[in-house]
Amino acid sequence: MLPKDLPEDLPSFVARFGSDAQCRAYLFRARWPEGFRCAACGHERAWAHRARLIDECAACGKQHSLLAGTIFEQTKTGLARWFLAIFLVTSSKGGISAMELKRQMGFGSYQTAWSWLHKIRKAMVAPDRVALAVRVEADETYVGVPRPGRAGRGAAGKTKVAGAVESGRGKARGRRLGRLRLAVVPDASARSLESFLATAVARPATVTTDGWSGYGGLGAAGYAHEPVNLATSWGDASLRLPAIHLVFGLAKRWLLGTHHGAVGAKHLPAYLDEFVFRFNRRTATNLSHRFARVIEHAVRIPPTTYRTLARNFVDVDIQVSRTVPGSRSA
């Protein structure tokens, strides 16, 4: 459960988390929300080390690192800087680029801002997030710059993205949206689509799709499948599946607006995670709500080094400032 006294604007945030000591106290409570308990003897009291981010059990003396096993592990930067960066990223309505984060935080290199931003994005995914339920619309789309040369379901040069969103009933059906899941899939085959839905949607939810054969096995997989035959209906997927196509449009507009559409295929999963995080918390009125969620997740996910990030991603962000006139975004 999130704290009830979260700051509601930047001045209040700086007053609340302006020092490393304040951030340490908050992170301690996030790390042990039910209260500290020693991993060795189970004792409930610990002494904080003055110079290091270590808490020592008052009974047996076992030391517990506050940062080990979190996105902050081995950081040489104070927690106040990390907290401010997370607030800037999460409180911005549309998100910010690595170049903008570098400018606002005063980083000495683009690579630092880039790695911080990707670590924050990893913390936007809850380790145990709950699958979608009740009624869901599902479909797939293609993201990227198209190249001519291939016909059929998709286009050469684009990345295939599967999506599922909870949709309402009644007059607002398809527009009263709930939670969202997006993921890159290798193709639009039954194996790929069913694998995505198995992790995104709980059984026995009702899943509405178009008539594509890749969804033909959903009934046998335990879902209440409602295929829409576009050939005998209105013929427009955006009208018959309005919820998921509305989400696809918003996601593409976000990628184009904040990141100029220049997101490579290897980057795309991280950007989709950020969009899903923002979409699922779109009704939050407190600017610190998303910040608090990221901190909550950050202490529960394994750390990631810059070397790992650089190996897993192709850094196309730097190319944006060279290819988009007047752009400094990443």
N, C-alpha and C positions, 0 to 999 in steps of 0.2 A: 504494500500500500504506500502511495506517495505521501510525503509530508504535506501538511495543510498550510504551512507557512512559507511557501516558495515565493521568492521575489517576483514581482510582476513587471519590472522594467529594468533597463540596464543600470541606472544609478543604484537601485535597490540590490541588484545582483552583485555589483562591485562592493557595496557595503557588507553584504552577507558573505561573499567568498573572495574578498580582496587579499587575504593572506593565506600562506600555506597552512598555517595552524587551523584556520577555519575550514579549509578544504579537507585537511586530514581528519578532523572530527566528523565531517559529513561522510567521508569515504569509509571511515571506521564503522559507522552505523549501517552503511550500505553493504559492507562486507559481512557484517554480523548483525542482520536485522533483528534477530531474536535475542541479541546479547552475546557478548564474547563467551566462547567455550574452548578451552585448551584442547588441541588435537591429541595431546599425549595423556593428560590426566583428567580432562573434563572440567577443570576448575573454571569458575566464572569471572575471575578478576585478572586484570593484566596491567602492567606498568608500561607507559609509553616512553620509548627512548628519546632523549632530548635532541640528539643530532641526526638520528637515522629513523627511517620510516619502519620501525620494528616495535612490536608490542610483546613484552615478556610476561609469561605466566607468573602470577604472584605466588603460586604454590610450588611448581616444579622447575621454573626458570626456563622452560622451552620458549624459544623466540619464534614469533610469527611475523613474517613480512607482510606489510599492508598491501604492497604492490605485486607480489609474486602471483603469477597466474592470472593477471589482469592485463588490459591493453596498456597500462602504464609501466609494466615491468621493465626494469633496467633504464628507465628514463633518467636523463640528467637535468631535466627541466622541472621547475617547481610546479606543484599541483595547481597553484592559482592560475598559472598560464594555461595549463591543460583545461581547467574548468572554464576559463574565459573563451578558449577556442571552441569548446563544445557548445557553449551558450551561443556564440556567434553563428555557428553552423545550424543549430537546431531552431533558434528563434527567428531566423530569416524565413520569410514566407515561402520563397521559392528556392532556398538554398544558396550557397555561394561556391564559387570555383576555387581551385587551389591558388590561382594567382591573386584572387581577391583576399583569400585567407592570409597569404603571404604579406600583402599590403597592410591589412588591418592589424596583424600580429607583429609586424616588423621582423619577420624571419629573414635570415641572411641568405637563404637559398630557396629556390622553387621546390627542390627535392624534399626539404623538410616539411613544407606546407602540404605537398602531395602525399607524403607518407602519413602525416597526421590525419589528413582528411579521409584517407582510406581506412585507417585504424578506427576512426570515429564511425565510418559507415559500417564496419564490421560489428560495432556495438549497437547498431540500430536493429539488429536481428536478435530477437529473444531466443535464448538457448532452448526453451521449451514452449514455443508459441503454440497456441491452440489452433487446430485445424478449423476450416470454415464448416458451417453447418446449416441445417434446415433447407434453405433454397438458394441455389447457386446458378449463375450463368457462367458458361465457360466457352472460350474460343481461342484462336491463336491469330497473331498478326505478325508483321514483318517490320523491323526497325532498321534504318540505315539508308544509305544513298543507293538507289537501284542502278543496276547495270543491265542493258539489254542482252538478250541471248538465251533466256530460258522461259518457257511458257509453263502454265500450270499453276498450282497453288503456291504462290510465292514469286520471288524475282531474284535473279542472280545479284549478288552483292549485298543482300539484306540478311539480317539475323532474325531467326525465328524465335518468337516469344509467345509462350502460352500464358493465359490469364484466367483467373476465376474470381468472381466477386459475389458476395451475398446480396441478393436482391429482394425487395419487399413484395407484398401482395396488394390486392385491391387497386384503387384508382392510381396509386403511385407506383404500381408494379414496374420494376425495371429502373426506377429513378430514386427510390428510397434505398440508398446503398448502404451496405454494412462493410465488413472487412474485405481486404483484397490480398491476392497472392499473384505474383508475376515471376516467371522464370524463363531463362533461355533454354530451348530444347533443340536437339540436333536436327529434327525433322518433324513433319506432321503425321508420322506413322502412329498406328494404334499403340505400339509399344512405348513410344515417347510420351504421347498424350496421357495414356493411362498411368504411366509412372509418375508424371507430374501431378495428376489428380489424386493419386494414392497418398502423396505426401501433403497435399494442399487442402483436401476436402475429406471430412469425416463421413463414414458410412453410418446410416443409410440416407444421406442427404439427397434431395431432389436436384438433379443436374440438368439444366436446359442447354442444349447445344444446337448447332445446325445439323444438317444431314450428312456431314462428312463421315466416311466409313471409318476413320480413325477413332471415332467415338462409339462405334457399334458394339463394343464389348462392355460398356459401362453397366448395363443391366446385369450381366453375368458376374461383374466385379462387386456387386452389392449395392449399387446406387439405384435410385428411382430415376431412370433416364427419360427425359422428355425431348426427343429430337424435333427440330422444326424443319420441315421440308420447304426450303425457300422456292423450289420450282413450282409448288402448288399454292404458295402463300403470297405475301406481298413482294417477295423476290429481293428484298433489301435486308441484309443481315443487321444493319444498324437500326432498322425499325423493329425487327423481330427479336433481336437481342440487344436492346438499348443500353442496358446497364454496363455490360463488358465493353461495348464499343465506345461508350462515353468515357470509360476509364482509359482505353487505348488512346483516344484522342487527347485526353489530358496529359498522359504520360509522354506522348510524342511532342506535344506543345512545350512541356517542361524541359525535355531534353534539348529542344530547339532554342528555347528562350534563355535558359540559364547556361547551357553548355554548347550552344550554337550547333547542336546536332552532330558535333564532331566527337562522338563516343565510339571507340573501336569495339569489336566483338568481345575481346578479352576484358575490357573495362565494363561492358554492359551489365553483367550480373550485379556488381556493386552499386551501380547507379539505379538499377531496378529496386534493389533493397532499400535505398534511400527514398525513392518515390513511394514505395509501399508503406514505409515507416511514416512518412508525412501524410499520406492519404488516410491511413488508419487512425491518425490523430488530428485530423483536419478540424474537428469541432472543439479542440482544446482552447480555452480562452486565456489561460495563463501562459505567458511566454516561456516559463521555466518547466512546463509539463514535459515537453519532449527532452529537455536537458536532463531532468530527473530520471526519465526512462533510460536514456543512454548510460548514465552513471550506474543505474541498477543492473543493466546488462554488462557493462564494462568490467565489473568485478567477477563475472561468471563465465567469461569466454577466454579461451587461451590467447596468450600474447602473440603478436605477429611482428617480425623484424622488417626493417626496410629492405633487406636483401631478399627476403621471401616475397614481399610485395613486388619488387622490381623484377623478380624472376617470373612471377605469375602474370604480370600485366605488361602489355606493350604500351609504353608511355607516348600516346598520341596527343596528350594534352598540350605539350610544348608546341606542337605543330599548329595549334589553333591560332596563336598570336601571329603566326607567319602567313596563314592562309586566309584569315578573316580580316578584311580591312578595318583598321581602327580597333580591333579587339585585343583585350589583354586577358581575356578569360581563359580558363583551362577546362 
